[in-house]
Amino acid sequence: MSKPPIPAGDALRILALESLRILDTPDDPQFDCITAAVAQHFNVPVALVSLVDRDRQWFKSRFGSVPPETPRDHAFCAYTIVGSEPLVVPDATADPRFADNPIVTGEFGLRAYAGASITYDGWPLGSVCIIDHHPRHDLTSFGALEDGAREIEQVLAGWGRWSFTTRRPQGRPNDPSSLPIHIEGKGPERLVIVDQPLVGRPADYWSRHVLSRIDRCEVQRVELDLSRCDNIDKTGAAALALLHRTCRKQGISLQMIAATSAVMGRLRRWSLLRTLTGMP
């Protein structure tokens, strides 16, 4: 059985999904009413809201008899999220991508599938999909499926923009070098990073904690919001300089978009202000 392709920037896509804190949450009527309506429209026994996690697909909503999750390697929806159009499989037994899939060959007996991708801040997190246990060559119009996906996206928008805060290491409550970093996604190519006092940061601090999270992803721009940073020392400034050089080597644009006057003054004194902002 062939494995599903991995979408570009999958590490950040998963980070966006995890930050929503929606995985493994209870049933929600906002989602269930959509899957019920989609199943009725297409006259199918199964309709799902699928979210593709690191190693599994988990179903936020299930209309029909379906387990709560399946391995990602078996997920039809893992194929859906790599395309811009709905994925339609009229007969899985005749499709070489899926003919030997355990969901097809096993007791569940999937035959027909159609899925429309659900995106959030530009990231494809999963899909709204329908399943039948018989081939369905009559399924040719999927506007209702795409409408269902757009409705799910509106629900997800209410969960807030995705964000992630690094954890402070245990046993270091008073160590300023262990203060957390807050990262907000502003689409698939842009991150905004909000930091706290840049005092006592190791020189490789940013490289370890930020670049390790965007490695092998399609991020093109990183923006630093230091408006909450009320202090910075030479070590913290060195960490920013190293982050800038490392980003430049990887072709990633790094720019500071906000800072307190105290931090701006120190960066100017250390000849870093022009590097990070373009200001003299």
Beta strands, then each sheet from edge to edge (+ up, - down):
strand 1: 46-52
strand 2: 56-63
strand 3: 69-71
strand 4: 87-89
strand 5: 112-120
strand 6: 123-132
strand 7: 163-165
strand 8: 182-185
strand 9: 190-194
strand 10: 221-226
strand 11: 253-259
sheet 1: 3+ 2- 1+ 6- 5+ 4-
sheet 2: 7+ 8- 9+ 10+ 11+
end
